[in-house]
Amino acid sequence: MMFTMIQRVETFELPSDSVISDTLKPHVNDNFRVLTSPGGALYCDPNTGEAVYPKILTTGAGNAIHIPFIFAKLIAMTGKERPNVVYIGTPFFDREGRYENGTVSFRKIGCRIKRLMVAEDDTTPSSEEMRRIMVDWSDLIMISGGNSLFAMLRWQSIGLDLLIKEAAVRGKVLCGGSAGCGCYFDSMQTDSLKPEACKLSEKVLTELCAEERLNWSFVRITCLGFINAFCIPHIDTVGTNNIARVDTAKKMLLEAHMKLEADRDSRPIFGFGVDEKAAIIYEGGKIKIFSAGQRATGVGDATCHILFVNNLNEVMCIPITPNTGESLTMDELIDRAMRSVMALQSPLDLIVDDRVSNACHRRGCSAAIDFMTLIEDPATIEQSLRNELPEPSSIEFMTLGEKKKSLSFNKSKPQDPPVHVLPLKETHFLHDNVAPAPPPPQSISVIQVIPPIIESSVIHEDDMSLPPPPDLSPYHHSKMRSQSVDSFVDMLQTMREIPG
């Protein structure tokens, strides 16, 4: 398949090697997507109906590509021992030093490398030559870090954005870090407007006072659109303006959410944060997350994070457990992150101890907060509740004031042997201002129902797969629950209604 090259009449160039903000700021809201539906298939074969997705490996920081653990995975994706590499250094204005550093690992294993220099008109090849290098010759295309907004404008003006898409359709592997990470997403957070984000950065920094160096803001720009999310590279770092990238990303996400709130048909915007030493492998429309070291903060392993706005207009940032080998679509990652938050707000917290949390880690959930089940089989809890709780007519409920509580079950129905369970933890309130659940009706002693429910709920450390109750949507809470015995019983009674 061949794409028709769109010739742009005017190419984009900076007026000088040191002017950035005045030239780039008006283009923050430009649309650089090459896909009409961001995150969708690049191409569908009309004969077979097979969908073609890009093959991408990116890292939060550009130099993380060369970590041996990550670099080995990148080479394996090409299916060749020494792939042909095209290096695109547009975000760094084709600086020589950046090229040497960016290709060092490829040169060590004997790869042939072609450097595509398009930052300026006098070094830009013809459209035909660019296509020959990108689509016909390459096995792998690497995009450097640097000024993302400048690169997007430049690629669009010369048609290189379309060649990147065509190369992806042909099965070429795309990679990069920092700017070379966010450019593949629907949109990204960038520091492209900072004073030193120019070709003569060292000279600019010597001419500016400390206050002038801090006088810039992160911006959100659209990108190629291969992955449908708002990307935040270096999410575990602080910008040169002394502002944490994650804090600015949350504000950007909330602002975008508020603008879309009135449009019920629009898809919510979700963030995808990438730590500096985290890697993403995107193949077949699915994502794998890998960690190659600690976060820049020094706390925990590097990973990726899902950001979303909950029903209280709070921006949540949920980590994804790396190195599990699990492949999930972006929608599946988002759904898991949102259910993780619901799990924290669930009374199930009452019966979770360290053994369950460790089991969740082994299953590859999003840290300890992403436990979604305490049962091996989704039908197990429902069946066990049915076995232990017959129809109300066969139970003798004692009054609340009686000290001696007993339940009379149908003798014809076999009973499961008692099961030892984890001890109840001390109650913890997640929200200090949440009112406790109302007391149950006096006609039924709910307290008496607790023992058989708990005994029948077998906890398996090695399998956590039960989805949350269907009525607990992150966007539609029926009511806020407190961590009380009453709310715990309410939740278990709701779970009985899950179809088998």
Secondary structure, 3 states (H helix, E strand, C coil): CCCCCCCCCCCCCCCCCCCCHHHHHHHCCCCCCCCCCCCCCCEECCCCCCEECCEEEEECCHHHHHCHHHHHHHHHHHCCCCCCEEEECHHHCCCHHHHHHHCHHHHHCCCCEEEECCCCHHHCCCHHHHHHHHHHHCCEEEECCCCHHHHHHHHHHHCHHHHHHHHHHCCCEEEEECHHHHCCEEEEEECCCCCCCCCCHHHHHHHCCHHHHHCCCCEEEECCCCEEEEEEECCCCECCCCCEHHHHHHHHHHHHHHHHCCCCCCCCCCEEEECCCEEEEEECCEEEEEECCECCCCCCECCEEEEEECCCCCEEEEEECCCCCCCECHHHHHHHHHHHHHHHCCHHHHHCCHHHHHHHHHHCCCHHHHCCCCCCCHHHHHHHHHHHCCCHHHCCCCCCCCCCCCCCCCCCCCCCCCCCCCCCCCCCCCCCCCCCCCCCCCCCCHHHHHHHHHHHCCCCCCCCCCCCCCCCECCECCCCCCCCHHHHHHHHHHHCCCCC
